[in-house]
Amino acid sequence: MEHEKLTHQIIGCAHTVFNKLGFGFVEVIYRKAMVIELTRDGLKVEEEKPLEVRYDQDELLGKFSVDLFVEDIVVVELKSVQQIIVEHEVQLVNYLKAVRKDIGLLVNFGPSGVEVKRKYRKFRPKQE
C-alpha cells in the first residue's frame, strides 16, 4: 500500500477516535481506541511493538516500543498533550532510524483536535 494513502487512512482513524472520545484521556486510552479503529478499517496494527536499538549493527544499546506499527510500514507515536513540541518530533525520527523505516506519524489528541506531524527518516522537501 502506498505511504500517502496509508497515512491518510491512519489519520482518518485518529479523527474518528477523537470525535468519539474528545480530549483529556491518557495516551493508553487513545492507543487502545486506535487499535480498534485501525483494525475495523482493515489494517494490520501492532500495539507497543518491541524494538531494539543497536550500535554498529551488533551491540544492543537498549529496547523500546513504538505505540503503533501499521502494515509493517508506518511507525505511529501517540501523544495526549497541549501541543506537540520539537522533542516529540525528534523522538519519532530517532525511532524511524532505529527501526529502519521511512515514514512515521506523530499524532496528538490535543485540546483543539487531532494534530498530526508526518516525519521521514530521510529528508523530503515539502511539496506544494
ABEGO torsion letter per residue (X at the ends): XBAAAAAAAAAAAAAAAAAAAEBGBBAAAAAAAAAAAAAAAGBBBBBGBBBBBBBGGABBAEBBBBABBBGGABBBBBBBBABBBAAAAAAAAAAAAAAGBABBBBBBBBAAEBBBBBBBABBBBBBX
